[in-house]
């Protein structure tokens, strides 16, 4: 099982996924920011989307096909790739939906549990990555992730395991994630 934590920036995904990782025993966070810089990718270019989509689809296929014989936690995944693709103008929302349909048709969401983390950390977290200066677009990011995760759930007749989780940034939220895992 792959436990994928999705949600907008500053929703507490990384913190909650670290709690899940301590229970599961393994976690993975792709070093996208450093690859982005090293490869000199353009944030607005479709090749950036294809680079991220390739990593996600390969990981999902390895999981589906049984090459990953252990459970692990993934901090950000395919819905982040899709929402940021649209947000940055790399792809249209129609393209994102078409790609989600293809992933569903190929069974690449099988063996995954998605946590759709909702919330907005009331405490400043400082700069974590390349896109922290984009805080003004957070509402659009929230809308896109919500829209695409809902689309995937409805398109798959509910066969995709998506848990919506309201992060209250308190001990109760941490305990709730621990119980769900």
Secondary structure, 3 states (H helix, E strand, C coil): CEEEEECCCCCCHHHHHHHHHHHHCCEECCCHHHHHHHCCCCCCCHHHHHHHHHHHHHHHHHHHCCCCCCCEEEECCHHHHHHHHHHCCCCCHHHHHHHHHHHHHCCCCCCEEEEEEECCCCCCCCCCCCCHHHHHHHHHHHHHHHHHHHHHHHHCCCCCEEEEEECCCCHHHHHHHHHHC
